């Protein structure tokens, strides 16, 4: 809750600062919001006896941005976003039988900085590409694990849940994507697609104090926005 309050304060603060900067310079201020498809990935050893299958987490991504135009086609974009990430990891083994499903829900305050270039422009319509780097701060998260294990020919169910306070607070990532911008009601709007690939290996909790799962964040986001 404390981290969420800090994030809301930062968003309001950056919003006030950017509105002031917009009034005095050529910096453009904008807002964006949309859908986030969170995933997590890791390296599976060649001799790993488990079958691993991953599902994605459906969530939200949105916040404010600053666009610094350098030329008519090129600029730098700084964003301050709230984003849901995570995944569901399904793990099983045949002998002895063991099956578990772990759902991870992580919430981040993201600060990506991107280099944006418009390579097609027809009137008010344009297609742009973007790439850059991001720093994310973990606001909080939770996990829930359930499954069953075979003991003396009996299947024993189990379930466990908790928070992810032990994870690294900061995550670093590489970002790239595409988008289109267009005018609507005399305002410059845009739709963008982006992939975010995390660098940090997060030791995600598992059931009963077993070895944590080494996973990295990944997300696909689709957002609509407006630049004022």
N, C-alpha and C positions, 0 to 999 in steps of 0.2 A: 504494500500500500504506500509506503514511504517513497519507493522508487517511482511509482506511478505519479505521485504528487509532484516529485521533482521533474518528471517528464512533462507534465501539464504546464508547470511553471516555465520550463525551458521553451516550450512551444509558444506560449503567450509572449515571453520575453523576445524570442527571435522574431515573432510576428510584428511586435512594436518596433523593433530595431529596423527590420526590413522595410516597413512602411515609411519610416523616416528616411532611410537610404534611397528608397524609390523616389521620394519627393525631391531629393537633392541631386541625384545622379541618374545615369541611364540604366541602372539596375532595375530589372523587372521582378515583380512579386507574383507568386501563384499558389494555388492550392490543388491538391489531387487526392483521389481516393479510388479504391477498387478492390479487386479480388487477389488473394495470395494463395498459391498452391505450394505448401511447404513439404519438403522431403528431407531425408537424411541418408547419407551414404557412408560406407566404410570399406576397408580392405579385408577380404575374407581369405585366410590362409589356405594354401593348396590342400593341406591335410585336415581341414576343418570337418568334423563329423556331422555337423548340424546343417539342416536345410533352413535357409533364411529367405524370407519374403517381406518386402516393405510396402506399406501403403502410405499415401500422402495425407496431409492435414489441410482441410479447407479453412481459410481464414480471411482476414482483412488487412489491407495496407493503405495508409493514407497520412497526409500531413501537409506541410507547407514547403515552398521552394523559393530559391533566389536564382534568377537567370542573369548572367553577366555577358552581354553581347560584346564580342571582340570585332567581328566583321558581320556582314549581312547574313552569312551562312554559318558562321562558327561562333560558339560561345561556351561558357563554363556554367554548370548548373550545380548548386549546392542545395541539398534537401535535408529535411528534419521530419522523420516518419515514425509512426507506430506500426509495427508489423508482427503478425502472428506467424510462427514457424513451428516445426516439429514433424512427427511422423508416427506411424504404427509399425513396430517390428515384430514379425511372426517367426518364431524359432521352434524347430522340432527335430527330434531324433527318434529312430525306430527302435533301437535296442541299447539299453532299456528305454521303453517308451517315455518320451517327455515332450510336452507341447506348451508353449507360452505365447501370449500376445501382450506386448508392452506399448502403451499409448503415451506419447510424449507431447505436451503442449507447452510451448515456449513463447514468450512475448518480449519483443525487443524495441528499444528506441534506436533507430538507425540514422546515421549521418553520412550518406553517400555524397561523393563529389564526382561529377561526370563531365566529360568533354563531349559536346554535342555538335554534330555537323549535319546541315541540311544539304543533301546531295541531289534532290529533285525539287524544283519549285515551279509551280504553274499558277500564276495569279496569287490568290490567298491560300492555295493548297500546297503543302510541302511534305516530303518524306525525309526523315532524319534518322541517323544512327547515333548511338551514345555508348561510351565505355568509360570505366573509371574504377574507383576503389571505395570501400565503405568501412566505417567503424560502427559497431553495434554494441549497445549496453543492455544486458539482460535485466528486464524489469521483474521477472518472476516466471515461475512455471510449475508444472505438476506432472506426475506420471501415475499411471494405473496399470498394474500387471495382473493377469489372471491366466490360468491354465490348469494342467493336470499332469501328474507324474505316476508312473507305475512302480508300486512297491509290493513285493510278494504277490504278484499277479492281481493286485487291486489298484484301481485308478483313484488316486487321491487328488481332489481339486484344491486349488489354492488361489489366493488373491491378496494383493498388496497395493497400497497407494501411498503417496507422499509428495513432498515438494522437491524442487531441484536447486535448493539454495547452495549446494556444494559445487555447482558448475562454475566455470570461469565467467567472470562478470562481463568481459569484453570479447567480442568476436570480430575478426577481420575478414574481408571478402573482396572478390573481384566481380564486377558487374558489366554486363553488356546488353544491348537491346535495340529495338527499332520502334519507330512511331510515326504518326502523321499529325500535322497541325492544320487547322482550318478556322475560318471565321464563322461565328454563330452569334447572331444578334449583336453585331459589331464588337464582339469579344473574341480574342484569340484562344481557341480551345485546342486540346490535343488528346490523342489516345495513344498509349504506349504499352509495349510488351518488354519485359526485362527478365533476364536470368541472373540470379545471385548465387555465387559459389563460395562457400565458406572455406577459410584456410585452417582454422583452429580445429583440432581434434577434441571433442567434448566427451568426457567419460560419463555416459548416461547410466543412471542407476538401473539395476535389474532386481530380480526377486531374491529375497532372503539373504542379502549380503554377498551374493555371488559376484564374480568379477564384473565390473562395469563394461558396458558396450562402447567401444571407441567409434564415435560417429561424427560426421561433419554436416553442418547445415547446408541446405540448398533450397532455393525457392524460385518459383515462376510467378510474376505478378502482371496483372492486366489492369491498367488504371485510366480513368478519365480525369482531365484537369482543365484549368483555365489560368491564363497568364494575364494579369492586369496591366 
